[in-house]
Amino acid sequence: MARAKPQLNSFVRWLLQGLPQQSTEGFYTPETPKTEPQHTHPWYRVMCLTGVDYFSTLGYQPGIAALAAGALSPIATLVLVLVTLLGALPMYRRVAGESPHGDGSISMLERLLEGWVGKFVVLALIGFVATGFVITITLSAADAAKHIIENPFVPAWMQHQLPLTLLLVVLLGGVFLIGFKEAIGIAVVLVVFYIGSSLVVVLEGFRLILADPSLIANWTGRLSIDYSSVGAVIGASLLVFPKLALGLSGFETGVVVMPLVRGYPDDDPRYPKGRIENSRKLLTTAALIMSFMLITSAFVTTVLIPPEAFQPGGEANGRALAYLAHEHLGELFGSLYDLSTILILWFAGASAMAGLLNITPRYLPRYGMAPDWARATRPLTLIFTAICLAVTLAFRADVDAQAGAYATGVLALMTSAAVAVTLSALHKKQTWAAAGFGLVSLVFIYTSVVIVLGNLSGLQIASFFIVGVMVVSIVSRIVRSTELRAERVEVDAEARRIIRNLAQGEIRFIANHRQRGDIGEYSSKEAVVRRLTHIPPKDPVAFLEVFVPDASDFSDVLKVWGVEVGDYPIIRIQSPSIPNAIAAFLLYVRDQTGKIPHIYFEWSESSPIFKAFTFLAFGEGDVPPMTREILRQAEPDPSRRPVVHVGG
């Protein structure tokens, strides 16, 4: 056992690789914690990572369209393509420009909705993110397992849906434990393989149609029987659109993984124009490729496949292109196409996993609503893999049972993005852009309502994820409430001068909750505190005041500045929490001067329970004992710990 401990420590270090380290004084190092991947890649390689989700829908989208719209499938798919190119693409190109650090459209809403309202909106959206991305992983793995089982060459011992799905989920998690670079390399190979083989099937379909003009006549005849006019065709296509909306999945992932996209060497880290430009290339190219493949695949499958084959239990149900591959290109190529479909469906979860690993560290640890180790990739990979295994077991790897939750999660994210860009355009007084994005928002709101009302199970599952995120977040916020929250301390020249003057003797601060801010207030406060805490009459003191602009934030840069009101030196601090800010500042003073500072408070007359609530919600509360507890946890050595005095 004695030899196992170093191995365990090495494993823990490997898991937490990339986390910011704490200094011996209890502060994070001044550098911003690295939440972005260390390696970037050309945009077309990252497109393949997001494309494994987006492009993999070709495996089932033509079948869904044919089942929902019948002979109308190609025209209904054209509506989907128009929404993609004229709505979703411009929308997410704007998201890429306004949120280039992988925060996605959620960060736009966070900026527009401040305080706790904004935080809870973000948490709810993260619940939908979790729903969409986790179900993407489990549903895609289940669909891949289903394709394996349905192939005629697969041995009987492999034809077990649940164990096979669990194995695929574990393998996906294993890829991400190795690293992003390996995941992207696999994605490139799979996308090229799948799009290439799908294009062969589509081109063969067009060759067959051109060779037999009666096929077109049969299709148009079916249309004329079902729809009496062009208006009826258009109206029916619009009505059936919500059932085809899963063909839009993949855009949110495209902006979430933007940190992986290589920009220009001279990019400004705050606004990396190169990364934005290349990410827009990624989104546009993926949308154009998918639009072409959607229209062509919908056309050839509708014209060539008998309608009854699309029905549940039919040979083309959920696998229209694979049906054509086996039927017209032989069993050998058909099996090769099955392999490409299986691989891309399995790896479709990669873009979802990449999205989860990018978006979680950007919000929950910063809100104090997840442990700080949640900034590291590997522990999160293990957690999300475990969640996916649990979801797979809960649904027994049933593809159809998860479809509602998948659609709900995807459309909720796209609707929130549409609303975010609309509000952004209104905020910037861009009237025409606001009108256009407002129309797109209405389309997605309508689609979301139709999907949710058609299958309430999706909303129920999403609610489970949202409640889970909320509960974990609140518990984590409570547990982490006594941490030092200062990323670093920024002190102006006047504050440094005040600290130097105090350091000539004992360093004493009087905590003050500013009211009028005039000489009379400070004179009265000094007299009361000196009397209650027995500060020697001739010892100099400075007042310490903390301002809380947004208590819903958890950590921030501790901004410190000095002022004088009459003869009274005053240190003022801006922070999300008063006790945490005081503790961090006192430790900073100790480290800068080599002396132990003293802080003086008056006791509060309010209820301790009420004060505990106000501390968690508003960053105030019973400040003296909370300050002392934060100092105790940050500095275990009592001889080096700043001293807290309370009188009254």
matplotlib code that plots the C-alpha trace (Angstrom):
import matplotlib.pyplot as plt

x = [0.0, 2.9, 4.0, 0.5, 0.3, 2.7, 0.9, -2.4, -0.9, 0.4, -3.1, -4.7, -2.1, -2.9, -6.6, -6.2, -3.6, -4.2, -5.7, -4.4, -2.2, -2.6, 0.3, 1.6, -0.2, -3.7, -4.2, -4.3, -1.4, -2.1, -2.6, -6.1, -7.0, -6.7, -10.1, -9.4, -7.6, -3.9, -3.9, -5.7, -6.4, -7.3, -11.0, -11.7, -10.4, -12.5, -15.5, -15.1, -15.4, -18.7, -19.6, -19.7, -22.9, -24.3, -23.5, -24.5, -28.1, -28.0, -28.2, -31.8, -33.0, -34.1, -36.1, -37.7, -38.6, -40.2, -42.1, -43.4, -44.0, -44.3, -43.9, -43.5, -40.2, -37.8, -39.9, -40.2, -36.4, -36.0, -37.8, -35.4, -32.4, -33.8, -34.2, -30.7, -29.1, -31.3, -31.9, -29.7, -26.4, -26.6, -27.7, -24.7, -22.3, -23.3, -23.0, -19.4, -18.6, -20.1, -18.9, -15.6, -14.3, -16.5, -19.3, -21.9, -25.1, -25.6, -23.0, -24.9, -28.0, -25.8, -24.6, -28.1, -29.6, -27.6, -27.6, -29.2, -31.9, -29.2, -27.4, -30.6, -31.4, -27.9, -28.3, -31.6, -30.0, -27.0, -29.7, -30.9, -27.3, -26.8, -30.0, -29.1, -25.5, -25.9, -28.8, -26.8, -24.1, -26.5, -28.9, -26.1, -24.4, -27.7, -28.4, -24.9, -25.4, -28.7, -27.0, -24.4, -27.1, -29.0, -26.0, -26.3, -22.7, -22.6, -22.3, -25.1, -23.0, -22.8, -26.5, -27.3, -28.4, -27.8, -24.3, -23.1, -24.3, -22.7, -19.4, -19.6, -20.2, -17.2, -15.0, -16.0, -15.1, -11.8, -10.9, -11.5, -9.4, -6.5, -7.1, -8.8, -6.1, -6.8, -10.6, -10.2, -7.9, -10.5, -13.3, -11.5, -11.2, -14.8, -16.3, -14.4, -15.2, -18.9, -19.6, -17.6, -19.6, -22.9, -22.1, -21.5, -24.9, -26.6, -24.8, -25.9, -29.4, -29.4, -27.9, -30.8, -33.4, -31.9, -31.9, -35.6, -37.8, -40.9, -39.6, -40.0, -43.4, -44.5, -43.2, -45.0, -48.1, -48.1, -47.7, -50.6, -52.9, -52.2, -51.9, -54.2, -52.1, -48.6, -50.0, -51.1, -47.6, -46.0, -48.4, -48.0, -44.2, -44.3, -46.6, -44.3, -41.1, -41.0, -40.7, -37.6, -35.9, -33.4, -31.5, -30.4, -28.5, -24.8, -24.7, -24.5, -21.6, -19.9, -19.6, -19.0, -15.8, -14.4, -11.4, -10.1, -10.1, -6.8, -6.8, -4.1, -0.8, -1.5, -5.0, -6.1, -7.0, -10.0, -11.4, -9.6, -10.7, -8.9, -10.6, -14.0, -13.4, -12.3, -15.2, -17.6, -15.9, -16.5, -20.2, -20.8, -19.0, -20.7, -24.1, -23.5, -22.3, -25.2, -27.8, -26.6, -26.6, -30.0, -31.8, -30.1, -30.6, -34.2, -34.9, -33.2, -34.6, -38.2, -38.1, -36.4, -37.7, -41.3, -43.3, -44.1, -40.4, -40.2, -42.8, -41.9, -40.4, -39.7, -36.3, -35.6, -37.0, -34.2, -31.7, -32.8, -29.4, -28.1, -31.1, -30.2, -26.5, -27.4, -30.2, -28.3, -24.5, -24.3, -23.9, -20.2, -20.5, -23.7, -21.7, -18.9, -21.6, -23.0, -19.5, -19.2, -22.6, -21.9, -18.6, -19.9, -23.0, -20.8, -18.5, -21.4, -21.2, -17.7, -18.9, -21.4, -18.7, -16.4, -19.2, -19.8, -16.1, -15.8, -19.0, -19.1, -15.8, -16.8, -19.8, -20.3, -16.8, -16.9, -20.3, -19.0, -21.5, -19.1, -15.8, -12.8, -11.4, -14.4, -12.1, -10.0, -11.0, -10.4, -12.5, -15.4, -14.9, -15.3, -18.4, -20.1, -19.3, -20.9, -24.0, -24.3, -24.0, -26.8, -29.0, -28.4, -29.4, -32.5, -33.7, -32.5, -30.6, -33.9, -33.4, -37.1, -37.5, -34.7, -35.8, -38.2, -35.5, -33.0, -35.3, -36.3, -32.7, -31.5, -34.5, -34.3, -30.7, -31.4, -34.4, -32.3, -29.7, -32.3, -33.6, -30.1, -29.1, -32.4, -31.9, -28.3, -29.5, -32.1, -29.5, -27.3, -30.2, -29.8, -33.4, -33.3, -31.2, -33.5, -36.5, -34.9, -33.6, -37.0, -38.7, -36.2, -36.9, -40.7, -39.9, -37.9, -40.4, -43.2, -41.1, -40.2, -43.8, -44.9, -42.2, -42.8, -46.6, -46.2, -43.9, -43.9, -41.3, -38.6, -39.5, -39.7, -36.3, -34.9, -36.5, -34.7, -31.4, -32.3, -33.2, -30.1, -27.9, -29.7, -29.4, -25.7, -25.0, -26.7, -25.0, -21.6, -22.1, -22.9, -19.9, -17.5, -18.9, -15.9, -13.2, -11.0, -12.6, -9.9, -8.4, -5.8, -5.5, -5.2, -4.2, -4.0, -1.2, -3.2, -4.1, -0.5, 0.6, -2.0, -0.7, 2.9, 2.0, 0.2, 3.1, 5.3, 3.5, 0.7, -1.6, -5.1, -8.3, -11.8, -14.5, -17.2, -20.5, -20.6, -23.7, -23.2, -19.4, -18.7, -16.2, -18.8, -19.6, -15.9, -15.3, -18.2, -17.3, -13.7, -14.8, -17.2, -14.8, -11.8, -14.0, -15.4, -12.2, -9.6, -7.5, -4.7, -5.7, -2.5, -2.3, -3.3, -6.1, -7.6, -11.2, -12.0, -15.1, -16.4, -18.8, -20.8, -21.8, -23.2, -23.4, -24.4, -20.8, -18.5, -15.0, -13.5, -10.4, -10.2, -10.0, -8.7, -8.3, -7.5, -9.2, -9.1, -12.1, -10.6, -7.8, -9.3, -7.5, -10.0, -9.4, -12.3, -12.7, -15.1, -16.0, -19.0, -18.7, -17.7, -16.1, -14.2, -12.9, -11.8, -10.0, -8.2, -7.2, -5.8, -3.7, -2.4, -1.4, 0.4, 2.3, 3.2, 4.4, 5.5, 3.3, 0.1, -2.8, -5.7, -9.4, -12.0, -15.8, -18.9, -21.3, -24.5, -27.9, -29.7, -30.6, -27.7, -30.0, -31.0, -27.4, -26.4, -29.0, -27.9, -24.3, -25.1, -27.5, -26.1, -22.5, -22.9, -24.3, -22.6, -19.3, -16.9, -17.2, -17.4, -14.2, -12.4, -13.6, -12.4, -9.0, -8.8, -9.3, -6.9, -4.1, -3.8, -0.9, -2.4, 0.8, 0.6, -3.1, -4.6, -6.4, -10.1, -11.4, -15.1, -16.6, -20.1]
y = [0.0, 2.3, 2.1, 2.8, 6.4, 7.9, 6.1, 7.5, 11.0, 10.7, 9.7, 12.7, 15.0, 13.6, 14.1, 17.7, 18.7, 22.3, 23.6, 26.9, 26.3, 27.9, 29.8, 29.3, 32.4, 31.1, 33.1, 31.9, 33.0, 36.2, 34.5, 33.8, 30.1, 28.2, 27.0, 26.8, 23.9, 24.5, 23.4, 25.0, 23.6, 24.7, 25.6, 22.7, 20.2, 21.6, 21.6, 17.8, 17.6, 19.5, 17.8, 14.3, 15.4, 17.6, 15.4, 12.1, 13.2, 12.1, 8.6, 9.1, 12.5, 11.3, 8.6, 11.0, 13.4, 10.6, 9.3, 12.7, 14.3, 11.4, 12.5, 16.1, 15.1, 16.9, 20.2, 20.0, 19.5, 22.5, 24.6, 23.1, 24.2, 27.7, 28.0, 26.8, 29.2, 32.2, 31.9, 29.6, 30.4, 34.2, 33.9, 31.8, 33.8, 36.7, 34.6, 33.7, 37.4, 38.4, 35.3, 34.2, 32.4, 29.3, 30.6, 30.3, 32.2, 31.7, 34.4, 36.9, 36.4, 36.5, 40.0, 41.2, 39.8, 40.8, 39.6, 36.5, 36.6, 36.2, 33.5, 31.4, 31.9, 30.6, 27.6, 26.7, 26.9, 24.8, 22.3, 22.3, 22.1, 19.0, 17.6, 18.1, 17.1, 14.1, 12.7, 13.3, 11.0, 8.3, 8.4, 8.4, 5.5, 3.6, 4.3, 3.1, -0.1, -0.6, -0.3, -2.9, -5.3, -4.9, -5.6, -9.2, -10.0, -9.3, -12.4, -13.3, -12.8, -9.0, -8.5, -7.1, -3.5, -2.4, -3.8, -2.6, 0.9, 1.0, -0.1, 2.6, 5.3, 4.1, 4.1, 7.7, 8.8, 7.0, 9.0, 12.3, 11.1, 10.9, 14.4, 16.8, 16.4, 12.7, 13.3, 15.8, 13.5, 10.7, 13.1, 14.2, 10.6, 9.7, 12.8, 12.3, 8.6, 9.2, 12.2, 10.5, 7.2, 9.1, 11.1, 7.9, 6.6, 9.9, 10.1, 6.5, 7.5, 10.3, 8.0, 5.6, 8.4, 9.9, 6.4, 5.9, 9.1, 7.2, 7.5, 11.3, 10.9, 8.6, 11.0, 14.1, 12.0, 11.2, 14.9, 15.9, 13.3, 14.6, 18.3, 20.3, 23.4, 25.0, 26.8, 23.6, 22.1, 25.1, 25.2, 21.5, 21.9, 24.6, 22.6, 19.6, 21.6, 21.0, 17.3, 17.9, 20.4, 17.9, 18.5, 21.8, 20.3, 21.1, 24.9, 25.5, 23.1, 25.0, 28.1, 26.3, 24.8, 28.0, 28.0, 25.0, 27.1, 28.6, 32.3, 34.8, 35.1, 38.8, 38.2, 40.3, 37.7, 39.9, 39.9, 37.4, 38.5, 35.6, 33.0, 34.7, 34.8, 31.2, 30.0, 31.7, 29.8, 26.6, 27.4, 28.4, 25.5, 22.9, 24.5, 24.4, 20.8, 19.7, 21.6, 20.0, 16.5, 17.0, 18.1, 15.5, 12.6, 13.5, 13.6, 10.3, 8.4, 9.7, 8.9, 5.5, 3.9, 2.5, 4.5, 1.4, 0.8, 3.9, 2.8, 1.4, -2.1, -1.3, -1.9, 1.8, 3.0, 5.2, 4.1, 5.3, 5.9, 2.6, 0.9, 2.3, 1.4, -2.3, -2.3, -0.8, -0.9, -4.5, -6.0, -5.3, -1.6, -1.6, -3.1, -0.5, 2.2, 0.7, 0.9, 4.6, 5.3, 3.3, 5.1, 8.6, 7.9, 6.6, 9.6, 12.1, 12.2, 13.7, 17.1, 17.0, 15.9, 18.7, 21.2, 20.0, 20.1, 23.6, 25.2, 23.8, 25.4, 28.7, 29.1, 26.8, 27.2, 31.0, 31.2, 29.1, 26.5, 23.6, 22.6, 24.4, 21.1, 21.3, 23.5, 20.4, 18.2, 14.7, 14.7, 16.2, 13.5, 10.8, 12.5, 13.0, 9.5, 8.2, 10.3, 9.0, 5.4, 6.1, 7.7, 4.7, 2.3, 4.3, 4.3, 0.7, 2.2, 2.8, 5.3, 6.3, 6.9, 9.5, 11.4, 13.8, 14.9, 15.3, 17.5, 19.6, 20.2, 21.2, 23.5, 25.2, 26.1, 27.4, 29.4, 31.0, 31.9, 33.5, 35.5, 36.5, 37.8, 39.7, 41.4, 42.2, 43.8, 45.8, 46.9, 48.1, 49.8, 47.7, 47.8, 45.7, 43.0, 43.0, 42.5, 39.7, 37.8, 38.5, 36.6, 33.7, 33.7, 33.3, 30.4, 28.6, 29.4, 28.0, 24.9, 24.4, 24.6, 22.1, 19.6, 20.0, 19.7, 16.7, 14.9, 16.1, 13.5, 15.7, 18.6, 16.2, 14.9, 18.4, 19.5, 16.7, 17.9, 21.6, 20.6, 18.6, 21.5, 23.9, 21.6, 20.8, 24.5, 25.7, 23.0, 23.8, 27.6, 26.9, 24.6, 27.0, 30.1, 30.4, 30.2, 33.1, 34.4, 36.9, 35.9, 38.6, 42.0, 45.3, 48.2, 51.8, 54.2, 56.0, 52.7, 51.6, 54.9, 54.4, 50.8, 52.0, 54.7, 52.2, 49.7, 52.1, 50.7, 48.2, 47.9, 48.5, 48.8, 49.6, 48.0, 50.5, 50.2, 53.6, 55.8, 59.5, 59.2, 62.5, 63.5, 63.2, 59.5, 58.5, 60.5, 58.9, 55.4, 55.7, 56.8, 53.9, 51.3, 52.5, 52.5, 49.0, 47.3, 49.2, 50.4, 52.5, 56.2, 57.3, 54.3, 55.3, 53.5, 53.4, 52.6, 49.6, 49.7, 47.0, 47.6, 44.8, 45.6, 42.1, 39.5, 36.8, 36.7, 34.4, 35.4, 38.5, 40.7, 42.4, 46.1, 48.3, 52.1, 54.7, 58.0, 60.6, 62.3, 65.1, 63.5, 60.0, 57.5, 55.1, 51.9, 51.0, 47.6, 46.3, 42.6, 40.2, 39.4, 41.5, 38.9, 37.2, 40.5, 41.7, 38.3, 38.5, 42.1, 41.4, 38.5, 40.8, 43.4, 40.8, 39.5, 43.0, 44.4, 41.4, 42.4, 40.9, 43.3, 43.8, 44.4, 45.8, 45.2, 45.9, 43.0, 42.9, 42.8, 40.8, 37.1, 34.7, 32.7, 35.8, 36.9, 33.5, 33.8, 37.4, 36.2, 33.5, 35.7, 39.2, 38.8, 40.5, 38.6, 38.4, 39.7, 39.4, 35.6, 34.9, 36.9, 35.0, 31.6, 32.4, 33.5, 30.3, 28.1, 30.2, 30.4, 27.4, 28.9, 31.1, 33.0, 34.2, 34.8, 38.4, 39.2, 39.9, 42.0, 42.4, 44.7, 45.7]
z = [0.0, 0.7, -2.9, -4.3, -2.9, -5.4, -8.2, -7.0, -6.7, -10.3, -11.5, -9.7, -11.2, -14.7, -14.1, -13.0, -15.6, -16.7, -13.5, -12.1, -9.1, -5.7, -4.2, -0.7, 0.3, -0.7, -3.9, -7.4, -9.6, -11.5, -14.8, -15.8, -15.4, -18.6, -19.5, -23.3, -24.9, -25.4, -29.0, -31.9, -35.4, -38.9, -39.1, -41.6, -39.1, -36.3, -38.7, -38.9, -35.1, -35.1, -38.4, -36.9, -35.2, -37.9, -40.9, -39.1, -39.2, -42.9, -41.5, -40.4, -41.7, -45.2, -43.6, -41.1, -43.9, -46.0, -43.1, -42.0, -45.5, -47.9, -51.5, -50.2, -48.6, -51.0, -50.9, -47.1, -46.9, -49.1, -46.5, -43.9, -46.0, -46.5, -42.7, -42.3, -44.8, -44.3, -40.5, -38.5, -40.4, -40.2, -36.6, -35.5, -37.6, -35.4, -32.3, -33.4, -33.6, -30.2, -28.3, -29.7, -26.6, -26.7, -24.5, -27.2, -27.3, -23.6, -22.8, -24.9, -22.7, -19.6, -20.6, -21.4, -18.1, -15.1, -11.5, -10.2, -13.0, -15.6, -13.6, -13.3, -17.0, -17.8, -15.4, -17.1, -20.5, -19.3, -18.3, -21.9, -23.1, -20.9, -22.3, -25.9, -25.7, -23.4, -25.4, -28.6, -27.1, -25.9, -28.9, -31.5, -29.7, -29.6, -33.2, -34.1, -32.2, -34.0, -37.4, -36.2, -35.2, -38.5, -40.7, -42.2, -41.6, -37.9, -35.7, -33.3, -30.2, -31.0, -31.5, -28.1, -28.2, -24.6, -24.0, -27.4, -26.7, -23.3, -24.9, -27.6, -24.9, -22.9, -26.0, -26.7, -23.2, -23.6, -26.7, -24.7, -21.8, -24.2, -25.6, -28.0, -30.6, -31.0, -31.1, -34.0, -36.0, -35.7, -36.7, -39.9, -41.1, -40.3, -41.9, -45.1, -45.2, -44.5, -46.7, -49.5, -49.3, -49.0, -52.1, -54.0, -53.0, -54.0, -57.3, -58.0, -57.2, -59.7, -62.3, -61.8, -62.0, -65.2, -66.7, -66.0, -66.4, -65.3, -61.7, -61.8, -63.3, -60.6, -57.9, -59.4, -59.8, -56.1, -55.4, -57.7, -56.0, -52.5, -53.2, -55.6, -56.0, -55.5, -52.4, -50.9, -51.4, -49.8, -46.9, -46.2, -46.3, -43.7, -41.4, -41.5, -40.9, -37.1, -37.7, -39.8, -37.5, -36.1, -39.4, -37.8, -35.0, -34.8, -35.0, -31.2, -31.0, -33.8, -31.7, -28.4, -29.8, -31.2, -28.9, -30.9, -34.1, -35.1, -35.7, -36.8, -35.0, -34.2, -32.9, -29.9, -27.2, -26.2, -29.7, -32.0, -35.4, -37.1, -35.0, -35.6, -39.4, -39.5, -37.3, -39.7, -42.6, -40.5, -40.0, -43.6, -45.2, -42.9, -43.7, -47.4, -47.4, -45.3, -47.3, -50.5, -49.0, -47.4, -50.6, -52.8, -50.4, -49.7, -53.5, -54.4, -51.4, -52.0, -55.7, -55.5, -52.3, -52.1, -49.5, -47.4, -46.9, -44.7, -42.3, -38.9, -39.4, -43.1, -44.5, -45.1, -41.8, -40.2, -42.8, -46.2, -47.7, -46.3, -48.0, -51.4, -50.9, -50.3, -52.9, -55.8, -55.0, -53.7, -50.2, -50.1, -50.7, -48.5, -45.6, -46.2, -46.1, -42.9, -41.4, -42.3, -40.8, -37.6, -37.1, -37.6, -35.5, -32.7, -33.0, -33.3, -29.6, -29.9, -30.8, -28.0, -25.5, -26.8, -26.3, -22.7, -21.9, -23.3, -21.9, -18.3, -17.1, -18.5, -16.2, -13.2, -11.5, -12.2, -10.5, -7.6, -8.6, -9.3, -7.7, -9.1, -10.4, -12.9, -15.0, -15.8, -18.8, -17.6, -14.4, -16.4, -19.1, -16.5, -15.0, -18.3, -19.4, -16.2, -16.8, -20.3, -19.1, -16.6, -19.3, -21.6, -18.9, -18.0, -21.7, -22.3, -25.4, -27.1, -29.9, -30.3, -26.5, -26.6, -29.7, -27.8, -25.4, -28.2, -30.2, -27.1, -26.1, -29.6, -30.3, -26.9, -27.6, -31.1, -29.8, -27.1, -29.7, -31.9, -29.0, -27.9, -31.4, -31.7, -28.3, -29.3, -32.5, -30.6, -28.0, -30.8, -32.6, -35.7, -36.8, -39.9, -38.3, -35.2, -37.5, -39.4, -36.3, -34.7, -37.5, -37.1, -33.4, -34.1, -36.4, -33.7, -31.0, -33.1, -33.9, -30.2, -29.1, -31.7, -30.7, -27.0, -27.3, -29.6, -27.1, -23.5, -22.5, -24.0, -21.7, -18.7, -19.3, -19.9, -16.6, -14.8, -16.2, -15.3, -11.7, -11.4, -12.6, -10.2, -7.1, -7.8, -8.4, -5.2, -3.0, -4.5, -4.0, -0.3, 0.1, -1.6, 0.1, 2.5, -0.2, -1.1, -4.3, -5.5, -8.8, -8.1, -6.3, -8.2, -5.9, -7.0, -6.0, -3.3, -1.6, -1.7, 0.0, 2.8, 3.3, 3.5, 6.1, 8.3, 8.0, 10.0, 13.1, 13.7, 10.7, 11.8, 9.7, 10.8, 8.7, 7.7, 5.8, 4.2, 4.7, 4.1, 3.5, 5.2, 8.0, 10.7, 9.8, 10.0, 13.2, 14.9, 13.7, 14.9, 18.3, 18.8, 17.5, 19.6, 22.7, 22.0, 20.9, 22.9, 20.0, 21.5, 21.2, 19.3, 16.9, 13.3, 11.6, 8.1, 7.2, 5.0, 2.8, 0.4, -2.4, -4.0, -7.6, -8.3, -5.5, -8.0, -9.2, -7.3, -8.1, -9.7, -9.7, -6.4, -7.3, -4.4, -4.4, -1.8, -0.9, 1.9, 3.5, 5.6, 7.5, 7.4, 5.0, 3.4, 1.5, -0.8, -2.5, -5.2, -4.9, -5.1, -1.4, 1.6, 4.0, 1.2, -0.1, 3.4, 4.0, 0.6, 1.1, 4.6, 3.2, 0.4, 3.0, 5.1, 2.1, 0.9, 4.2, 6.2, 9.1, 10.4, 9.9, 12.3, 11.3, 13.7, 13.5, 15.5, 16.3, 14.3, 16.0, 13.3, 13.4, 12.5, 10.2, 8.3, 8.1, 6.7, 3.9, 3.1, 2.9, 0.3, -1.7, -1.4, -0.3, 3.1, 6.1, 9.5, 8.3, 11.3, 11.9, 8.2, 7.6, 10.4, 9.1, 5.6, 7.0, 9.1, 6.0, 3.9, 6.4, 8.8, 10.7, 13.5, 13.8, 10.2, 10.2, 10.1, 13.4, 13.6, 16.5, 17.3, 19.9, 21.0]

ax = plt.figure().add_subplot(projection="3d")
ax.plot(x, y, z, "-o")
ax.set_aspect("equal")
plt.show()
